[in-house]
Amino acid sequence: MLQKIVNGIAIASGVVSITVVGVAGYVFIRKDAIIENVKSKVMESVLPGGLGGGLGGAIDLPTPEAEAPMAPPVGEGFGIPSF
């Protein structure tokens, strides 16, 4: 009975090991194609017309002209200690 359990664990371990080696080999062989694919997707999202350019109009960001210069708050925070 114990021999069957040990054999089952050994077979499962072998399957996991072969799977890990296979995936690592696949990634190693195709690493250049994977890197180029990721680069192209990043560039599409960063360039105007992509996701990065499309968010500018969707978010209501304040413009520098709309912001009035503010005086620093008085009596808030820790301040600079005098020694």
Beta strands, then each sheet from edge to edge (+ up, - down):
end
